[in-house]
Amino acid sequence: MTYPTFITAPELLDALLARFYMPVPPQLLSSDLHLWTEQKQKTVRVRVVNILKTWLERFWLEPRGEATTDFLRHMLSLLQSSAAVNETPTASQLLTVIEQRIQGQEIMRRLVSPPNSAVPKPVTPKNMKKLRLLDIDPIEVARQLTIVEARLYARINPAECLNKAWGKKAPGTNDSPTAVNAMILHSNRLANWVGEIILGHDEMKKRVATIKHFVTVAEKCRDLQNYATMMSIISGLGTSPVYRLHRTWSQVSPRIRETLQEMRDLMASDKNFARYRETLRQTNPPCVPFLGIYLTDLTFIDDGIPDMVSPGMINFSKRSKTADILHDMQQYQNMPYNLQPVAELQEFVIRGIQAADDVAEMYERSLQLEPRQMHEERVVRGGPYTATGSHMSSVVIASMVLR
């Protein structure tokens, strides 16, 4: 049997209903009809109804519009008029889901509630009118960044992750209008913001304090299971204009450097990010995963595995691997954080992140603060304050998948 590479929603509905109304085998003896009906027909019909329900609840990717609404109404009418469908268990639930889709209601994102009802009270600075980063408690910076990052992650639609859609430009523009692209851009800007804030201080003492602040924020993000923001921050601390400041790093306390190294080890690219993958497997929502790993895995599958195993035959193994990754991504989209947004703090950090310069713009500033020394490359790579080999993983992966 051959299958088309892609199947439309009407074609899928027709295929499932054909299975639902499968004819009685002509060779079946009349004495065996009851047994076939009970053990075969009813089982298949229950499965078909459940597949339709799961499709509409969890995997509905059709664009909103008049054509989609007409199709849903056609499906509802078709199923409601069928006595066989209405006699099938869970059919009423299926009809309810279709009606919700017709009304434009979202279903999947509301499946899970946060485990705790208590929302921690925000830790806000006394002066909210003249905010400075070092005046904001690291835990509250981490909370507000987590709220922002979790919202970005929850907006990602599985369809945006197929066929490297995040790197494709919209017709007539230079933009990639996907939530995936928005999260990549936020990640890179956040990393740049970290570097810009550190390099913005003329005094070494303030640069050291800012590094400590960001390391603590990253640590609190790790505690919140917000690996995306944690990765962006440690990437920002590892950008070349920052990590070459060997005199500044030499003044950072051993405890802070050790904490930073622990997070770098967690996100190290060794053995295909083995430590991070194992940690994520043991992590329950709420959580914001590091998107770069998923995009890299999807890219390798898309580029490295053929779509067809032979002419006219779909490679279902490839589709299965892709589906497994999308399922892993979605399980962390369904549970929000129990955190209270603070508009002033979010506006402060978002404004800074969006205005951050590119890394290339910061290098001259870095040289002004600490002029290049003889054998600097050897010193920078050998000191205890330098970044690990994975210090730019998020930026490198983000740049790679956008090509």
C-alpha positions in Angstrom: 0.0 0.0 0.0 1.3 3.5 -0.8 0.5 6.7 1.0 0.8 10.4 -0.1 3.6 12.4 1.5 1.0 14.8 3.0 -2.7 14.3 3.8 -5.3 17.0 4.2 -7.8 17.2 7.0 -10.8 16.1 4.8 -8.7 13.1 3.4 -7.8 12.1 7.0 -11.5 12.3 8.0 -12.5 10.2 5.0 -9.9 7.6 5.7 -10.9 7.3 9.4 -14.6 7.1 8.6 -13.9 4.4 5.9 -12.2 2.4 8.7 -15.2 3.1 11.0 -17.7 1.8 8.5 -15.6 -1.1 7.3 -17.8 -3.7 5.6 -18.5 -7.2 7.0 -16.1 -9.7 5.4 -18.0 -11.5 2.7 -16.6 -14.9 3.7 -17.8 -14.5 7.3 -20.3 -17.1 8.3 -23.5 -15.9 9.8 -22.8 -17.8 13.0 -19.6 -15.8 13.5 -21.2 -12.4 12.8 -22.0 -11.6 16.4 -18.5 -12.5 17.5 -17.0 -10.4 14.8 -19.2 -7.4 15.7 -18.3 -7.6 19.4 -14.6 -8.3 19.1 -13.7 -6.5 15.9 -16.2 -3.9 14.7 -16.9 -2.3 18.1 -13.2 -2.2 19.0 -12.3 -0.5 15.7 -15.1 2.0 16.1 -14.0 3.0 19.6 -10.5 3.5 18.4 -11.5 5.6 15.4 -13.6 7.9 17.7 -10.7 8.2 20.1 -8.3 9.0 17.3 -10.6 11.8 16.0 -10.9 13.2 19.5 -7.2 13.1 20.1 -6.6 14.7 16.7 -8.9 17.6 17.5 -7.7 18.0 21.1 -4.0 17.7 20.8 -2.9 17.8 17.2 -5.2 20.3 15.5 -3.1 22.5 13.3 -5.6 23.8 10.8 -5.5 27.6 10.3 -8.4 29.5 11.6 -10.7 30.7 8.8 -14.0 30.2 7.0 -12.8 27.1 5.2 -11.7 25.4 8.5 -15.0 26.3 10.2 -17.0 24.9 7.3 -15.0 21.7 7.5 -15.7 21.4 11.2 -19.4 22.0 10.7 -19.5 19.4 8.0 -17.7 16.9 10.3 -20.1 17.7 13.2 -23.1 17.2 11.0 -21.7 14.0 9.5 -21.1 12.5 12.9 -24.3 13.7 14.6 -26.4 12.1 11.9 -24.7 8.7 12.2 -26.5 6.3 14.6 -23.4 4.1 14.7 -21.2 7.0 15.8 -23.6 8.1 18.5 -23.8 4.5 19.9 -20.0 4.5 20.3 -18.6 5.3 23.7 -16.9 8.7 24.0 -18.7 9.9 20.9 -20.4 12.7 23.0 -17.0 13.9 24.1 -15.8 14.0 20.5 -18.9 16.1 19.4 -18.2 18.5 22.3 -14.6 19.0 21.2 -15.7 19.7 17.6 -18.2 22.3 18.9 -15.4 23.9 20.9 -13.2 24.1 17.8 -16.0 25.7 15.8 -16.3 28.3 18.5 -12.6 29.0 18.2 -11.8 27.7 21.7 -8.2 26.5 22.5 -8.1 23.1 24.2 -4.7 21.7 24.6 -3.1 24.6 26.6 -5.6 24.3 29.4 -5.1 20.6 30.3 -3.0 21.0 33.4 -3.1 23.4 36.3 0.0 24.5 38.4 0.7 22.1 41.3 0.6 24.8 44.0 -1.9 27.6 44.5 0.4 29.8 46.5 2.1 32.5 44.5 5.3 33.9 46.0 5.2 37.6 46.9 7.4 39.6 44.5 10.6 41.0 45.9 10.6 44.6 44.6 13.1 47.4 45.2 12.1 50.3 47.3 12.5 52.8 44.4 10.5 51.5 41.5 10.8 54.7 39.5 14.6 54.7 39.0 15.3 51.0 38.5 18.9 49.7 38.3 19.7 46.1 37.7 21.8 45.7 40.8 19.0 47.0 43.0 16.6 44.2 41.9 16.9 41.0 43.9 18.3 38.2 41.6 15.4 35.9 42.5 12.9 38.5 41.2 14.9 39.1 38.0 14.9 35.3 37.5 11.1 35.1 38.1 10.2 37.9 35.7 12.5 36.6 33.0 11.0 33.1 33.6 7.5 34.6 33.1 8.6 36.2 29.8 10.4 33.2 28.5 7.6 30.8 29.5 5.1 32.9 27.5 7.3 32.8 24.5 7.7 29.1 24.7 4.0 28.4 25.2 3.3 30.3 21.9 5.3 27.8 19.8 3.1 25.8 17.5 4.3 22.3 16.5 3.8 23.2 12.8 6.5 25.9 13.2 9.0 23.2 14.0 8.5 21.2 10.8 10.7 21.5 7.7 12.8 24.1 9.4 10.0 26.7 9.1 11.6 28.9 11.7 14.3 29.9 9.3 12.1 30.7 6.3 11.3 34.3 5.5 7.8 35.6 5.0 7.1 36.6 1.4 8.2 40.1 0.7 9.9 40.6 4.1 13.1 39.8 5.9 11.3 38.3 8.9 10.6 34.8 10.0 7.2 35.2 11.5 7.2 32.3 14.0 7.1 32.0 17.7 10.2 29.8 17.4 12.0 32.7 15.7 10.8 35.1 18.4 12.3 32.9 21.1 15.6 32.6 19.3 15.8 36.3 18.9 15.0 36.9 22.5 17.7 34.4 23.6 20.4 36.1 21.5 19.4 39.5 22.7 19.3 38.4 26.3 22.9 37.1 25.9 23.9 40.4 24.3 22.2 42.4 27.1 24.2 40.5 29.7 27.5 41.4 28.0 26.4 45.0 27.4 25.5 45.6 31.1 28.8 44.2 32.3 30.8 46.3 29.8 28.8 49.4 30.6 30.7 49.8 33.9 34.0 51.7 33.9 34.8 50.6 37.4 36.1 47.0 37.8 34.3 46.7 41.2 30.9 47.3 39.5 31.7 44.8 36.7 32.6 42.2 39.3 29.3 42.9 41.1 27.3 42.7 37.9 28.9 39.4 37.0 28.0 38.0 40.4 24.5 39.3 40.0 24.0 37.6 36.6 25.5 34.3 37.9 23.0 34.4 40.8 20.1 35.2 38.4 21.1 32.2 36.2 21.3 30.0 39.3 17.8 31.1 40.4 16.6 30.3 36.8 18.1 26.9 37.2 16.2 26.4 40.5 13.0 27.5 38.6 13.8 24.9 35.9 14.1 27.7 33.4 17.0 26.3 31.4 16.4 28.6 28.4 17.1 31.8 30.3 19.9 30.2 32.3 21.6 29.2 29.0 21.2 32.7 27.6 22.8 34.3 30.6 25.8 31.9 30.8 26.2 32.4 27.0 26.3 36.2 27.6 28.9 35.7 30.3 30.9 33.7 27.8 30.9 36.0 24.8 34.4 37.0 23.8 34.2 40.7 24.9 33.3 39.6 28.4 35.4 36.5 29.0 38.6 38.2 27.8 38.4 40.6 30.8 40.8 38.4 32.7 41.6 41.1 35.4 37.9 41.5 36.1 37.3 37.8 36.3 40.3 37.4 38.6 38.3 39.5 41.2 35.2 37.3 41.0 34.9 35.1 44.1 35.8 31.4 43.7 32.2 30.5 44.9 30.6 32.5 42.1 33.0 31.0 39.5 32.3 27.5 40.8 28.5 28.1 40.6 29.0 29.3 37.0 31.1 26.3 36.1 28.4 24.0 37.5 25.9 25.5 35.1 28.3 25.4 32.2 29.0 21.7 32.9 25.2 21.1 33.0 24.8 22.6 29.5 28.1 21.3 28.1 27.8 19.9 24.6 29.8 16.8 25.5 28.2 13.6 24.3 25.4 15.5 22.6 24.4 17.5 25.8 24.1 14.3 27.7 24.0 15.9 31.2 21.3 18.4 30.2 19.2 15.8 28.5 19.3 13.5 31.5 18.4 16.4 33.8 15.5 17.4 31.6 14.2 13.8 31.5 13.9 14.0 35.3 12.3 17.4 35.3 8.5 17.8 35.8 6.6 20.9 34.6 6.6 23.8 35.0 9.8 24.2 33.0 11.2 26.2 30.1 13.6 23.9 28.2 16.5 25.1 26.1 15.0 25.3 22.6 18.3 25.0 20.8 18.5 21.3 21.5 15.1 20.5 20.0 15.8 22.6 16.9 19.1 20.9 16.4 17.6 17.4 16.8 14.8 18.3 14.3 17.3 19.7 11.9 19.4 16.6 12.0 16.3 14.4 11.4 15.1 16.6 8.6 18.5 16.7 6.8 19.8 13.3 7.7 16.8 11.0 7.2 15.1 10.6 3.8 11.4 11.4 3.5 10.7 8.2 1.5 12.0 4.7 2.0 11.3 3.9 -1.6 9.3 5.6 -4.4 5.8 6.2 -3.1 6.5 4.8 0.4 6.6 7.3 3.3 9.4 6.9 5.8 7.2 6.6 8.9 10.3 6.1 11.2 11.3 9.7 10.4 7.8 11.0 11.2 7.8 9.0 14.4 11.2 10.5 15.5 9.9 14.0 14.7 6.7 13.3 16.6 8.6 12.2 19.7 10.5 15.5 19.8 7.4 17.6 19.3 5.7 15.6 22.1 8.6 16.4 24.4 8.4 20.0 23.6 4.6 20.2 24.2 4.7 18.6 27.6 6.3 21.7 29.0 3.8 24.1 27.3 0.8 23.0 29.3 1.6 24.1 32.8 2.2 27.8 33.6 4.4 29.1 36.4 2.8 30.3 39.7 4.6 33.6 39.6 3.2 37.1 39.8 4.2 39.5 37.0 5.5 42.9 38.0 4.9 45.2 35.0 7.6 47.7 36.0 10.3 45.1 36.3 9.3 43.3 33.1 9.3 46.5 31.2 12.7 47.4 32.6 14.4 44.1 31.5 12.6 43.8 28.2 13.5 47.3 27.2 17.1 46.6 28.0 17.1 43.3 26.2 15.5 44.7 23.0 18.0 47.6 22.9 21.1 45.5 23.4 23.9 45.9 20.8 25.3 43.0 18.9 28.4 41.2 20.3 30.5 42.6 17.5 29.7 46.2 18.7 31.0 45.4 22.2 34.6 44.2 21.5 36.0 47.7 21.1 34.5 48.6 24.5 36.1 45.6 26.0 39.5 46.6 24.7 39.0 50.1 26.2 38.3 48.6 29.6 41.2 46.1 29.5 43.7 46.7 26.6 45.0 43.6 24.9 48.0 42.0 26.6 50.8 40.1 25.2 49.9 36.4 24.8 46.3 37.2 25.8 44.9 34.2 24.0 47.0 31.9 26.0 46.2 33.7 29.3 42.4 33.9 28.6 42.1 30.2 27.8 44.2 29.1 30.7 42.8 31.1 33.6 40.1 29.9 36.0 37.7 32.6 34.9 37.4 31.6 31.3 34.4 30.0 29.6 34.1 26.4 28.7 33.9 25.0 25.2 30.1 25.3 25.4 29.9 28.9 26.4 28.4 30.0 23.1 26.2 27.0 22.5 22.8 28.8 22.5 24.0 31.6 20.2 25.8 29.1 17.8 22.8 26.8 17.6 20.4 29.7 17.2 22.5 31.1 14.4 22.9 27.7 12.8 19.2 26.8 12.6 18.3 30.2 11.1 20.5 29.6 8.1 
